Amino acid sequence: MDIYLDTTNVTDIKKWLAMGLMDGITTNPSIMLRDGFFDLEAGAREIASIIKPRPVSVEVTSDVPEEMLQQARSIIKWAPNIVIKIPQLTRDGTPCYAVMRKLEEEGIPVNATLAMNFGQVMLSAKAGASYISIFVGRIGDEGGDATKVVRDSVDWLKLWGYKGKIIAASIRSVPDFLASASAGAHIITTPPNFLQVMTDNKCSREGVRRFIADAEAALAKIQKSKREA
Ligand code: E4P
């Protein structure tokens, strides 16, 4: 299972990259706006360069099919490790599977984003998407069982041999992360703060304190017996 960070915060990206725990990045226009990356191209190029060869997902900013195709063909040239995020639907509800299909046929990897149910996952996979992002938190907001969507999707992709990988996205808590991992998500993209929470445990910290204290006590005893010898 891979762990992606759902962020454009460069400090966090470098921190988790250095720990060897970060396998890729997902972005969207809202995350970029929040993190002050107003220039999509400059931001995407910077992140792609920091994390290469790991992938960074960059979302198109139009929902007009022809414009989405043109944007995707332009964005993909910014760096060799870019994946293009295409939403399931346009604002008026027109499916975007033809856009996904065309881009994948052109060799442009697609992250089919904003998937909220198993049906959308199946259609994205049939359209050839390399990645399918299931929005775990937002499914839960509507009372849905996101863990079941993730599990059903992973099982179905495997049963029929589709190449698409499930990204559990819209992670809102450590339990969201753990449930998605248990359900078999190929990738989990998470805000960095939940990884930080996962690292910590007061018994681990207390254990280290005790071991260091005892090691120091043992060293003191050796030094004392050397002095007395
Ligand atoms: C995924 O790629 C999205 O960027 C992200 O997970 C959306 O999460 P949200 O529902 O917290 O906005």
Boltz pocket constraint, residues with backbone or C-beta under 6 A from the ligand:
constraints:
  - pocket:
      binder: B
      contacts: [[A, 6], [A, 26], [A, 27], [A, 28], [A, 31], [A, 113], [A, 133], [A, 135], [A, 137], [A, 138], [A, 169], [A, 170], [A, 171], [A, 189]]
      max_distance: 6.0
